[in-house]
């Protein structure tokens, strides 16, 4: 396992991180033994960074992580998050502390290494209803009693060593202004072969969520970037594009239309798999490995957060560390697919 500096935090984290989100399912729907086996395997293979949030299973993922860490007697680096919903807007700063206290209690730790806001920043004022927390206005980030104040209070108290935020695309201007405060050390962003825009994309390529090269700007300001959805939510692996299915533990809340588009776009990259194209692929890797290695070698990436469904997936993705970038020939083919907008 190789390690990289996590922004300006002063710590080094594994370039493969352990994503504890509900999409992969393990930390919410897995059995205690499955969770313990996967986490122990991760630690044994050198993974030292775990990415959590209270929204993952309504706190269940944090509870399960805390139980296993206590059983194993270990304390890796941990990120957790805060979700701001409509009911929290009148006291965002206070809500952040209360949410963090709940996370610390569930995980059985006295601090997190990074506390992030799970709402992506936007310039306008989004309408938050029910359990929605996807975005938060720049004003609510920066105003007195807002998100930044709450995050800084958490840091000043020692309950969070560093602070960060999530980006969700189409938010470069707002994210840049938040980075420019100098208060944040880490962002989470999505980047993968289906949407490379956080790193770079051709002008001809159209994406629904454009990250506008945010990784480069964050890196120039000393801000680390941890990458979620490196496999585009599970589409970029051999099993998904051959059998049209995901791991039994994995969740799937996507519409039929999203599924069709995702599988269709992923099919364009089947040439990257030696298993699927043995006669034309000279590199000895599968699609998932190619997808992760592509992300690892984008400028500004600190850690790729694997969404694991079992211990075997942990071992597989951990093995991708240190294997180097994709070949020049494969990158040329990938760029041609982007320029064509996945035209067959």
N, C-alpha and C positions, 0 to 999 in steps of 0.2 A: 504494500500500500504506500502511495506517495501522499505528501502533505503540502498544503499551501497556506499562506498567510490569510487570515480572515479579516480582510480590510485593515483598519488601523487598531484592531482590538488587542494586538500583541500575542494572539494565540495562533497555533497552526492546527488546521483541521484536515481530516482525511478528504482526499479529492472525490471519494465516494461517500456520501452521507446516507443516513437511515431516515427515510421519510415515513412518518407514522400516520399519514392521512388515511381517511376511510376508503378511498378509491381502491387501493390495493387490498384492503380488507383485513389483513393479518391482525393489526393491533386493536381492531374493534370486534371482528367476528371470529378470530382464531381462538383455539383453545389455549389455556395457560401453558401447557407443554409446548405447543407450537410457537407461541410467543417467546417463551424462554429459550427454546432451541435456536430460533432465528437471531435473537439478540446476542446470545452467547457466541454463535457462529460469527456474527458481525464483529464483535469485540475481538475474538480470536484472530480474525483476518485483518485487524488494524483499523476498522471503522470506529472513529471516536466522536462522531458528531450526529446528534439525533434531533430531528425537527418535529416539533409537536404543536398542538393548538387545542384549546378547550372545545372548539367546534367539532373535533374529530370524535364522533360518537358521543357528543354531549358530555365530554370529560372522560369517557371510558378509556380512550387511548392513553391519556395521561396517567390514569389510575393503573392501567396494565403495565405501562413502562415503569412507573414507580415501584410496583410490586416486584418486577423482575430485577431491577437494579438493586433493590434491597436484598433479594435472594442471592444474587451474584456478588454482592458486596463491592460494587463498582460505581464510579461516578464519571461518566463521559461528559463532554460538552453538550449542553442542551439549549435549544432555542424553543421558546413557546410564544404565543401570540395573544392578542386581545381583539375581540370582535365588537365593534360599536354598532348598535342597532338603534332604531328610532327611540326606544325607551331610555336610551343612555345619553341622548343629545344634550340634555340640560346639565349634565354633570359628567362630561367625558373624562376629565382628569381623575375624578374620584372613582369612576367606573373602572378605569385602567388599574388602579391599585387594588380594588376589590376583586377584579378578575384575576390579577396576578396572584393574590393571596390564595384564591381557590386553586389555581394551577400548582402552586408550591405545595399546598396541602395534599393534593391528589398525587403528586409525584414524590412526596416525602423528601424534598430538598429545601434548602434555605435561600437559594437564589437560582436564577437562570443566567446563562452566559450571554444570551441575547433575548431581548423582548421586542417583538415586532407588532406593529399594527396590521391586522389582517385585512383592513379596508384599503383598497387602492386609491391613491389621491387623484382627484379630478378638479378642474378649474371651476366648473359650475356647481350647483347644489343638487345632488341626486335626491330622489324621493326614496326614503327608507320606509319600508312597510314590513310588518310581521317580523320574521327572523332574518330578513335580508341585511347583509353587511358588505356587499361587494365593493362599494365605493364610499368615499367620504370627501367632502369638499375641502379644497385647500384652506379655506377660511377656518373650518372646524379642526383642521390639523394645527393651525398656527395661532389662533386667537387665544386670549387669556382663558384659562380653564379648559383649553382644548387638548388634542391628542399629544402634541409635543410636550406640553407642560406636564401631563400625566406620565408620559414615558420618562421625562427627565426626573420627575419625583421618584419614580421607581428606581432609577439609576442612583440618585442621591441617597436613597435609603439603603443601598447595597443589595436590594433584592433582584436587581438586574445589573449585570456588569457592563453591557452595551445595549444599544437600541437600534431598531431597524424598521423597515416597512415593506409591504408587498406591492408589487406593480402588476397590473392586469392588461396592459396594452392600451394604446390610444391615450396615453397619459404622460407623454414625455415632458411637456412643459410644466405640468404640476410636479412631477417627480424631480425634475431638475431644480425647481425652486426649493423643494424640501432638502435635497442633497446639499444645496448651496447654503443651508443654515449651518453646516458643519457639525451638526449634532449627531448624525446617523453614521453607523459603521457598516451596516449590512442591508442589502436588499434581497428579496426573493423575486425571481422573474422566471417566466416560462420561455424556453427556447428548445427547438427540436427541428428535425428535418422537414416537418410539415409547415413550420413557422419559425424561420431563423432570424426574424427581424430584430430581436434584441441584440444580436451580434452584427448581422449584415444581411441584406437581401438585395437582389437586382431591382432596378427601377421598374422593370416590367412585371414584377411579381405582385400579386394582390393577396393581402391577408386581412382577415376580419379584425384581428387585434394586432395593431402595428406598434411594436416596442421601440422603433425608430433609433436603433443602435444604442440603447440606454446602457448596455454593459460597458462600452468604451468610456462614456462620460462618467459613470460611477467609478470606474477604475482610476480615471484621471484625478478624481477627488479623494482617493484613498478609501473608497467604499467597496467592500467585498460583495460578491454576488453568488447566492446559492440558487441552483436551478431546479425548479419543479417541472414535472411532466416531460422528462427527457425522451420518453417513449410515446409522447403525444397521448397520454392517458391509456396506454396499453396497445395502441394500434401497431407500433413499430416493433414487432417481433414475429418470428417465423410462424408460430402457432396461430396467432391472430389472423394473419393474412392468408394462411392456407385453410384453416378450419373455420374461420369467422367466429371465434369464441375466445373468451378470456378465462383466466384462472377461476375455479369455482368459488374461491373466497373473495374475489374482487367484486366491488360494487359497480353498478352501471346505471346511471340516472340520465342517460343521453337519449335523445329522440331517435326515431328510425331514420330521419333525414341526416342527422349528425353522424350516425353510425355508417350510413351508406357513403357519405362523403369521406369520412375518416378511412374506412377500408379501401375506398377507391384511390385516394391519394397515397396511402401506404403501399399499395400494390406497385406504384411507380418505382419503388426502391427495392423491390425484390431482388434485383441484380446484385445488391450488396451482400447477399447471403450465399455462402458456399453451399449450404444445405439445399437451397431452392434453385440455384443456378450453377451446378457443379461444372458445367462445360464452358461457362463464360467467366465465372468469377475466379480470379487467380489468387485473391487474398483469402486466407483461412479464417473467416469469421462469419457469424450469423448476423441477422439484421439488427438485433438488439445491441450487440457489441458495436457494430458500425455506428448506430445512432448515439450511443453513449460516448464513444471516442470522438465523434464529430463535435459534440458539445464540449468535451473536456479541452479541446484545443482551440476554442474561441477565446480571443483576448478578453480578459476581465472575469473569467469564470473561476470561482473559488472551489465550489463543491457541487457535484451532481447528486441530487437527492433521489435515491432509488425508492420507488414505491413497491415494497416487497410483499408477496403473498405467502411465502414460505422460506425455510432456511436454504433450500437449494437455489432459489433466486438470489438470495443474499450472496452465496458463494459465487454464483455465475457473474453477477455484476461487479463484485469486488475484484474478480480476476481481470477486469478490463483496465484497472489502474496501471499506469506505466507502460501501456502497449503502444503508445505513439499515435500520431495522427493518421487519418485515412490517406490512401495513396493519391498521388496527383491525378491519375486517370479517373479514379472514382469521384474525386471532387469535381472534376470537369463534367462528368455525367450528371452529378447532383445539380450543379449550377445550370446545366441545360434544362433539366426538369423544372427548376424554379422559373427560368426565363419563359418557359412554355406554359406556365401555370398548370402543370400536371397534365397537359394535353398528351393523349396517347399517340 
